[in-house]
Amino acid sequence: MNIRPLQDRIIVKRVEEEEKTKGGIIIPDAAKEKPMQGEVIAVGKGKVKEDGTVQPLDLKVGDRILFGKYAGTEIKLDGVEYLIMREDDVLGVLGTGDCGCGCGCSA
C-alpha cells in the first residue's frame, strides 16, 4: 500500500466476520452487515493543536479497533477495500491489557 494518512487520520482494513453462527447456521451474504472492527494499517503523525504543537495518536499500526457503523470513508487501493477515518471515530482498542502492550495481559 502506497498511502500515508495526514494528521489524525488512520487507515483501517475491516476484519471479516464468521460465515457461520455458533450454532452452525450459515449466514448468506445478503444478510451480513459490514464488520465494525478492523486492523490499523497506517497512522498519521498526529493532531495539530491550536498552539501549533502536534499531539501524537494513541493508536499504532497493528491495533485491532472497534468503530461506529458509519465511521470513515471507504477507499479501494490495489483491489483491497480500506476505511480512512479520524482517530476520534474509534470507539475502542481490542485486546489491550493493563500493561498497554496489546497482548491482553494484566502485568
Sequence and secondary structure as in RCSB ss.txt:
>XXXX:A:sequence
MNIRPLQDRIIVKRVEEEEKTKGGIIIPDAAKEKPMQGEVIAVGKGKVKEDGTVQPLDLKVGDRILFGKYAGTEI
KLDGVEYLIMREDDVLGVLGTGDCGCGCGCSA
>XXXX:A:secstr
      TTEEEEEE    SB TTS B  GGG    SEEEEEEE S EE TTS EE  S  TT EEEE TT SEEE
EETTEEEEEEEGGGEEEEET  TTSSSS    
